[in-house]
Amino acid sequence: SVVFSINERVNRVTMWINQSFLLVDPLETTTTNQLDVTFLSLRDNQPLRISTTANQMTIRADDMDLVGDVIQALAAFLGIVDLQVVAEFPREMARLREILVNVDEYHASRQKLSAEMADHSNLIRSLVVRAEDA
């Protein structure tokens, strides 16, 4: 999920949703400063939830790429150049941790192999010196 602040009226966000999503019936603009809609993503059949309250907007989905695309489309529509967001994707962070653990293991293996290669190189050098003396 991603949370950020915008200084736009909910009506403009509603207009963007009506233009950007395939809706059976267009969303009606409300007099309240709140909006809460849920869609089904065709990418992975997971829910995408967009909600706003006052000046804060939340986009919830498990797919980081989808959320990024939605934010880019919204920012382009609203003319936002710079946007500070707080993102939380626990699955992606768990995957990143697993990858970093694998990288650490590969690095340790590479260091061990490099040390063994240096040892073997020294052994070969000493054997060559012995062979020349003999």
N, C-alpha and C positions, 0 to 999 in steps of 0.2 A: 504494500500500500504506500501511497505517497500523499503527503499533506503539504499544502502551501497556501500562502495568502495572496489574494488578488483584490484589486480595487475596482472591480466591475460589478455592475448590477446583475442580479440573477436572471433578468430578462435577456441579457446578451448571451449568457451561458445557455439559456433555453433555446435561443435562436441558433446558436452553434450546434447544439444537439439535434435540432430539427433538420439542419442542413447536412450534418455529418453522418447521421445514422439512418438506417432504413427503418422507418416507423410506420405502422399501420395508420395511426392517427397522430398528428403532430401534438407535441406537448403544449399545453396552454401556459401562458405566462401567469405567474401568481403575484399577488400583492405582498405576500410574505417574502422574507429574504432567505427562504429555504428551498432547497431542491434535493430530491433523493430519487434517483432512477437506477434500475438494475437491468443490464443487458446480458445476453448470452454470447460469448465470444465464439465465432465460427472457427477460430484457429485451433482451440483445444476444448471447446464445449465447457468452459469454465465461466463463472459469473464475472461480470465487470460492473462495479458499482461506482456511480458518480454522485457525490453529495456535496452540498454547499450550505454553510451557515454563516450569516453576516459576511465577513471578509475572508473566511477560511474555506478551502475546497479540499476534498478528499477523494482520491481515486483508488479504489481497491480492486486488485486482481493479483493472481499468483504469477503471472507472466510479466517479467520486467520489460521485455520488448514491447508488448502490447501497451503497457502503461506509458512507456516512453513515447510511443507513436501518438497516443491520445493527448499527452501533454504538448507535444510538438504541434499537433493540429490545432489545439485550443490556443496555444500561444500565437500561432500564425494568424488565426482568426481575430484574436483580441489585440494583435499588434504588440505583444509583450516581447521585449528583446532579452531581458535578463530576469530570471525567475529563481528564487531561492526555495528549494524543496527539502523536505525531510523524508527519506525513503527507508522503508523497512521491508526486506524480502528475506525471511528466515530460511527458506529452502535454498535460495541462491547463496546465502552466507554459509550454510552447511556444506554445499557443494564446493565452495571456494576453500573452506577449511580442509576438506578431503583432498583437494588438489594440492594445497600447500603441504600437507603431510606427505603426499606422494613425492613432491618435489624435494622435500627434505631427505626422504629415504634414497632417492636417486642421487642426490648430492653426496650423501654419506657413502654410497656404493662407489661413486666415481672417485672420491678421495681415497677409499681403500684400494681401489684398483691402481690409482696413480702411485700410491705408496708401494704396492707390490711390484709395480713396473720399475720403480726406482731401485728397489732391492734386487730385482733380477738383473737390472742393468749393471749394478755394482758387482754382482756375482760373475756375470759374463766378463766384465773388465778384468777382474782378478784371475779368472781362468785363462784369459788370453795372455796375461802377463806370465802366468805359470807355464803356459804352452811355449811361449817364446824363450823362456829360460831353459826349458828342457831340451 
